[in-house]
Amino acid sequence: MMKLHDTEEKVQRFLLVGVGTDKDETDIDASLDELAELLRTAGGEECGRVTQNLESFNHRTYVGSGKVEEIKAALADTKADGIICDDELTPAQLRNLGDELNTKVIDRSLLILDIFSQRASTREGQMQVELAQLEYRLTRLTGLGTELSRQGAAVGTHTRGAGETKLELDRRYIRSRIAQLKADLKEVAENRERERGSRRKSDIPVVALVGYTNAGKSTLFNRLTDSGVLEEDELFATLDTTVRRCELPDGRVTLLSDTVGFIHKLPAHLVKAFRSTLEEANEADLLLHVVDASHPMADLHMKVTYEELVRLGAGNKPIITVLNKQDKVREEQMFSIPYGAEAVIKTCALDPKGREKLIQAICDHFDALEKKLEILIPYTDASMTDRLHREAVILEEEYTNEGVRMVIRGDEKIQRICSPYEIAK
């Protein structure tokens, strides 16, 4: 049996509660399937579901009054430890549901925050998670305080990992801590921006892997760079951005970036706290949008990813869509690729032939931006030869009496600085 926190505690069991509204295009059952997977990732277990279709969420209790009674009965029947609602609850909804049901009430945002608190391993990641946790709590101290007294370290309480600040602490302390975290993260963000500035000066193109959580980004990243980034068949296995050098078959060098995955109804607090990390996508020259093609909700996953990219300001970046996990696809599925893509590659991260197709698509993208030049550099300009070895792709090189004859491939900047040396044809 799965154990929470590596202790002998029993696994906590929860009822999942979902409301479908006119504004929500997601199937309730599919959304609750994802919620169940989130719960499993956090270390808990589903013991039942209660769903309802409404024009809009009940402003007082999220579900209608009749459903509250149905949830009470289901709690008694299943002996569940609490309920998890599939949306972010307002402070009033959280408080009222807790009062009426006399049980632990968690919403989707709190559950995701709980997973992030377990997964964050770097100092930056831990600070980002704690900031998101505290901003979530600040408006919910009243609603959460009554139930905290009867809960120990468990799913949804955030008493583990980076966020060990207790909810009983007053608002003044929490606001002070938020201010300190923001100042510390601003310093980290400035350091990250300096690193990006160094990359931009090096003129080495950056390729970022983006996509829905658990689409296979880290597995693909490891196979392309021979790295050891954590690979797990779980949601949000990767929270911290990793950048590795990747040499393509044509001799071109790129920097490959593995980023945190997106998810439907991603809490605004997390997007805000992780913004400097997520902006790796905004700094990339090319995005590889990795999709779990075997997932029944793959179309929604693509839509969610593109919407988040647009929100981050990266919606106009060139994209190659990677329909991953082809080994798990049972039947051919037609996809509508939102916002278009330069290329659509079907692959499996573990399949060398599939990766070769992807690598060729990356090469083709940069080839289209670059041009071949034949140049002759006098020996008196040796520094130019050295620079081209760093910044361009050298296809041919020959030492002649007049100087170094080179055939190179480079972008507009390289073409501009090489134009005085170009050999007329």
Summary of the structure (lengths in Angstrom):
residues: 425
radius of gyration: 25.7
end to end distance: 74.2
largest distance: 92.2
contacts: 1349
relative contact order: 0.08
helix: 45%
strand: 20%
